[in-house]
Amino acid sequence: MLTITEEAALQIRRAAEGEGEEATLRIAARRVEDGSIDYGLGFDRTRPGDTRVPFQGVVVVVAPDSRELLEGTTIDFVEMAPGDLRFIFAAQAVEVAP
């Protein structure tokens, strides 16, 4: 389905420390009018129909309508510029036959 790098998992675990018990991270994706994909993440609870997967000490849930859009996506945590740290979503390139 998707991959979370070690650095992203570390940052998520740090953020989860204030969430109490077992923090569950929801990762979502939706296609917008121009064809691009908007991604989001936040702590949430598991809902019926969710896919629930543990990644490096992080419990991730994905709703059915986001699964296909997240297939092959890698989530990383990088420094874009000095002091500008962000989660980034990198989708796997799909080759289209002519």
C-alpha positions in Angstrom: 0.0 0.0 0.0 2.3 2.8 1.2 5.6 3.3 2.8 6.7 5.5 5.7 10.4 6.3 6.0 12.2 5.9 9.3 12.5 9.7 9.7 8.7 10.3 9.1 7.9 7.5 11.5 10.1 9.1 14.1 8.4 12.5 13.8 5.0 10.9 13.9 5.9 9.0 17.1 7.1 12.2 18.6 3.9 14.0 17.7 1.9 11.0 19.1 3.4 11.3 22.6 0.8 13.9 23.5 -2.1 11.9 22.1 -2.2 9.4 25.0 -2.9 5.7 24.6 -2.3 4.2 21.2 -2.2 7.1 18.7 -3.7 6.2 15.3 -2.6 8.2 12.3 -5.1 8.7 9.5 -3.6 9.2 6.1 -6.0 10.5 3.4 -5.8 11.3 -0.3 -8.3 12.8 -2.8 -8.1 13.8 -6.4 -8.8 17.5 -7.2 -10.2 19.0 -10.3 -6.8 19.5 -12.0 -6.0 15.8 -11.6 -3.5 16.3 -8.9 -3.8 14.6 -5.5 -4.2 16.3 -2.1 -2.8 14.4 0.8 -3.5 14.8 4.5 -2.7 13.2 7.8 -3.8 13.6 11.4 -4.5 11.6 14.5 -7.9 9.9 14.5 -9.7 6.8 15.5 -10.3 3.7 13.4 -13.7 3.6 11.6 -15.6 0.7 10.0 -14.0 -0.2 6.6 -10.6 1.3 7.4 -7.4 -0.5 6.6 -5.3 -0.6 9.7 -1.6 -1.2 9.4 1.3 -0.9 11.8 4.4 0.9 10.5 7.6 1.2 12.6 5.7 1.8 15.8 3.0 3.9 14.2 -0.6 2.6 13.6 -1.9 3.9 10.3 -5.5 3.9 9.1 -6.7 4.5 5.6 -10.3 4.9 4.5 -11.5 2.8 1.5 -11.8 5.9 -0.8 -8.1 6.8 -0.2 -6.6 3.3 -0.7 -6.1 3.4 -4.4 -4.7 6.9 -4.4 -2.1 6.0 -1.7 -1.0 2.9 -3.4 2.8 3.1 -3.9 3.1 6.4 -2.0 6.1 7.1 0.3 5.7 9.5 3.2 9.0 11.2 4.3 9.9 14.0 6.6 12.5 16.4 5.1 14.1 19.8 5.5 13.0 21.7 2.4 15.1 24.8 3.4 16.9 25.6 6.7 14.3 25.4 9.4 11.5 24.4 7.0 10.7 20.8 8.0 7.7 19.0 6.3 6.1 15.8 5.6 6.2 15.1 1.9 4.2 12.5 -0.1 5.9 11.0 -3.1 3.8 8.9 -5.4 5.3 6.1 -7.4 5.5 6.9 -11.1 3.1 4.9 -13.3 4.2 4.1 -16.8 1.5 4.5 -19.4 1.7 2.6 -22.6 1.3 4.6 -25.8 
